[in-house]
Amino acid sequence: MTEILFAFASTLFACVAVIVSVAFVRVLRAGPKKVSYLRHKRYGLAAWATGALPKTNVGTTVHELEGLELKARNGRLAYVRQTRATTSEI
């Protein structure tokens, strides 16, 4: 009976280890900007260790709002510019 319990526990720990390692690799591949963004949002190692992660439903995950600025003269398109603005809400 204990062998079954140990097998189940080791399988559970292995699954958790795979999930954590995949998340760690994805953040590292995203680069230092993603790491600093996550630290700014209070998702650091201390928050993970203590279980004090912020709620995920607060705010949005959109980093930028993009658009185009168009100007016309005499019925013809004269000016086009791409615009970007950081946003916390939509």
Secondary structure as GFF3:
##gff-version 3
##sequence-region A 1 90
A	DSSP	alpha_helix	2	30	.	.	.	ID=ss1
A	DSSP	alpha_helix	32	40	.	.	.	ID=ss2
A	DSSP	alpha_helix	45	50	.	.	.	ID=ss3
A	DSSP	beta_strand	64	73	.	.	.	ID=ss4
A	DSSP	beta_strand	76	86	.	.	.	ID=ss5
###
